[in-house]
Each structure stands twice: as structure tokens, then as C-alpha cells.
Amino acid sequence: MLATHLGELLGATPPGVDEALDVVDGFDGALVHGFGRLGDDGAAALAALAGALGGSPLGGPAAEAAEKVAAGSVADAHLAALAGGRTALLGAVHDALLAHLDTALGRARAGWEPGGDVPDAAANLLAGCRSWLAELAIAGWRGVDHDLVSASDQAIEALLAEPALRRQAVLLDGLAAELRACSPVATMAEIPARRWADLWARGVLLAQPGGTAPARETVSGRLLLLGTDVHEHGTAIQVQAHWLLEPDGDGPPRLVRTSAAAAKVDTIVGPAVWRVLADRPVLLRALAEQRAVQIEGLTLMGGDLLWEEDKARLGFVAEPFATARLHLAGAAAAAVPPLERHPARIGEPVFLEGYTVDGAALRLGEHALEVDMDRLPACGPLTPELVTASSACIGLVRWDAGRWALQPLAVQATVKKKQVDAHNGDWALGPTDPKVEKAMARSGDTVLVLQERAGRLLRK
């Protein structure tokens, strides 16, 4: 990323973004206190949401929903209209920010193409979800207690038993777990209103019957690694690898990502988390050794490439910094699915070099881009010290808390007069740092111990 690109990116926020986020904040404030006791401020917030959507097809339903809810009538259709309106408003913010970023980078992006209709799921299971989410909306976050959270248990258990509804099940299970950990919420000093409203609105929309799936296509070609992003929670790990796809034929290179996720327990931390993904040896070796991957007949949905081990073959070593320098600027990006259009979802691969590090920011000329050091995973070699000493970086540009920031995925740094390359995925096959290896040896193999214990329990 050149200084001119960075200056354009960090310039004025696209018009309307701040105003739209203010409307969303008002809605989220109403949800804190609950739709069952809105008051004048809450009613005004819902009316403002409807007003912001006045020129869209959602304007009419949102206005009716705001009026009915303010009058004390809370029906499924009203909540769906409000959740859809909030999601659409954040989607417009996302689109404006992403277009601003694409313009700064000179990046081409494909248009959105819907696929077929989603098969109808069990109506009674979706109705159970909507019922609990309606109870949350009426009570508000301040009204959440252990009894209200426990009311979700039966619905979530039924969802988890239905593979087609796993996405909805995981979302509601996660929301319920957060609420349970914070109950009674009335005693909390600060409430994560935006986050919980995001989860609530997504849950309401996923619980509606029908829908449209993203368009699918089958692709073959060569994947060149750019970087690895790791999302870790107490009970789950997800690894997202960002690639440059060189498709077979004459098509231009495309930006894609592959995801691998697994459940875990909260005692599996640090480099040990890679062990729970051991059933994907081709993917892990490609990340650890920065290998190109030849793929044949994988499914691509938007920018997400659905990984299948038996359709991927390891190739030559393809140094990610060389790939980024030569090809990233001309790669085409995929369209973002409607439900994924949220400012927090933005994470676009970029390559920067020739900068200096000033505190927690990378400076190119007169412009500085903040670095999000909190996103550096504990399962890889990347550290704040290496980022500070770096002169080249592959990262994801994100929009967070009202400003652009960079999440490093890999850096080139000079350590003791030697160039060091560090990538988040370097330890996918185990740590390469002798000190880390010794520390893991002293503490024991947590995954192996848990597997042995599970085996003994199953044999009893």
C-alpha cells in the first residue's frame, strides 16, 4: 500500500456513515431497556430507524413495526422488520466503507449474484428460536436473568440436533452463553449493546423461513498463500487462510479464503490449538511451509472456498511476500453476501512496505495506520516486538471503533542484523521456536492427555 493510497483511505469518512451509526446506536439503546418498556426515547429511536429506511422497500414495514411496538404490540413480523432494518442500515455502512477502501486500493470487486432458495427448515424449531428472541427483546438486556437465559435451552438443544440449522444453533448457543455468564445483566456497569444487538438481529433473521443462498461455482487452479487469521475462543478455534487463486484458464487472480474450525476446551491454548485441526494435514502443512496448493473441483461461495482435503495437492514453496508484492494489487475481490455486510466484517488483505513504526502505528510519509496488536494470536510466532521491528507486512485492513486499523498476518523484520519472516501459520505443524517447544514439553501435551482420558471414559 503506497502512501497515496493510505492517505486516501484515512481521509474523510464516507458521507452518511456517522449518521447511520447514530441511528443504530439509538436502536441498540432501546434494546438495552427492552421493547416492553420503551419510553419516549426508545419510541423515538425506533421511529428514527424507520425514517432512515424511508426510501427503501423496508421503509413501510419498519414504520409499521415502530408504531406497533411503541404501542405495546410486539409480534414476530414487527421484530423481523426491525431486525432487517437495522441489518440493512449497517449493510449500507459496510458498503460505503468497503467501496472507500476499494477505491483507495484500486481493487476490483465482483457483483453479488444470489443462488437458489434455501430449503425450508423445520418450522417448529425456527418458531422456538423466534419465541426466545422475542422474550429477549421485550425484557431488554437489563431484564435478562438466569431464568430467561435457561428458557433457550430446549430450543438450542433441538437446533443442535438438526445439521441444516447448525449455524443458527451455534449463534444462539453463543449468545445464551454470554448472557448466562453476565446474569443478572442489571448489575453490569457496561453492556456490550452493539455486539448483543448484532447477535440478536442475526438470530431473528436466520430464524425466518426461506431465504436465498449465495451462488456457488466449482473452481480449479492454484492457491498461493497470503496469510493466516486465527479466531480463538474458549470452546472453539477457527483458522481462516487468505489466498490468491490463480484459476485454470485465462481468468484473473482472485482473492479467496478457506476456513477450518473445531471445538475445543478452554485448557487447550497457545500452539496446542493447532492439534485440534489435525484432520486437515494438507491445509496445515501448506500454512506451516508456505506451500502452493493445486485444487481440483472445490466449491466457491462468494469469496469463501469450501476446503476438501482430498481435492487439494501440495505444490512448491510460494513465499507469501513475493506473492503479495507481485500479484496482490491486481487481484479481484469477491462480493460480500447480504447478511455478512457489517462494518466489523471488513478484513481486506493488503501489503505494506517501506514504513516506519511509531508506537502502535505504521507510518508512511505523513500518514499513519493504527496496528491492532490485540489480534495477534498466541498460537504463532508473531509478537508486538516483531511488528515494531518490521519493514514489510501482510495484513488485514479492518474498520473498528470508528477508525481504520491493520491486523498483521505476517511481517518481515530485522533481528540481530538478520531478516526474519514470521507468519501466523508458521506453527501449524508445531512450534519452531526452541523455547516454546521446551515450555510445551514441560507442561505436557494437553490434547493427548484429554484424548487419553476420553478414551478411558468410553471404554468404561
Summary of the structure (lengths in Angstrom):
residues: 460
radius of gyration: 23.4
end to end distance: 59.2
largest distance: 70.3
contacts: 1458
relative contact order: 0.11
helix: 48%
strand: 26%
